[in-house]
Amino acid sequence: MTGGQKLGSTSVASLTLTDDDAGSEGVDHYKVFVSVNTMPGTDPAADSYQTVSSAGTQDIDLASLVNGPVVPSDGDSVIFTVVAFDAAHNASSPSGNDSTMVTWDQQGPNQPTGLTFVDNPDSNTMSYYWDDQSGDPDLDHFEAYYNKDTEPTTTEYGYHSTYTKTYRGNNLIRGTGKILDVLGVEDGDTVFIKVYAVDKFGNWSEAATVSAVYSLSNTTNN
């Protein structure tokens, strides 16, 4: 058995179970037992597990296990042991290749740095940018939230966009469907931007937040 933490998930592992003799051995199903930092027990009455119907690649959801979830912290060793069962519920005896260990990642990437937001009154635009973080091996992409007058949250915002790891910012311009128009920004309004960095497993960084006042005059308030 081999596998790892599933991309885009902080609670699911993707495991590959191999059993070339399943048919001749009368295997009906498998139970994958899970524990943190210790070999899991294999008692279906007491130990946490997920049932799978066949070998091959299977998703194991640590949050939805029979007998209770397994909740690893960042850097913990999550250990999986698979046991085969026949239709009469007789269990196989696990051997060395029936277990695998995955180092769990629950830590988000570095917070976006250098987030800057300025008003450009001569062109009725605003500019925002942050430091280049594309060299961070833990970074997958950015999530940015925009709002007028109040700081956005991930559930209350006026506009949201996902950007690649090489993205560093752009101009906010006027026009149908453009962010300033979507937000309904007028002269004197404060615009907020909140940016998160996200890793390949879906762990989020702390937010970086900045605001600026939109002005149609030559006087800036940044």
C-alpha angles and dihedrals in degrees: 000000000000135000150116145217110309116251111253094020136096094190108034130082124200110216132181114216117197121196114155092174098050094113097047092043094053096240111180101177144334135239117210110205119203137197140156123248094343137066109273123243116241102217109124089203095059115010127079115256147147124223119227125186100216147008121268129072113343134176113229113199109207090195095058105045124141109255092025142312127290111225113192125193123223111294096014120141109241109199124201126195122185123208123189121221131194125218090272089056094249109154131221121231110252116239130195096277091051092077135063135178128220125192104224124227115209097148121102123223123263117299113259108266133205094026106177130177125186137175120235103199095175091063100029089240137113127217129211133178143156137200122290107262099165090115092065104106090204094057121100105162146325131254115206128190125194131194142165122239097347133058110261126236129198089263102034116049142118098230136008132192138176118220133191121252091258094056116114106172144284145207124290108223137179122258143099110306093008118129098251091051094043089054092046092234117185135179110301097017120134116232121202129202123192119187130191129188114221129198129217092269094052098258111149128216125225110281126260111211132189137165139196137182118247112227134183091196132073091257113095128202107194 
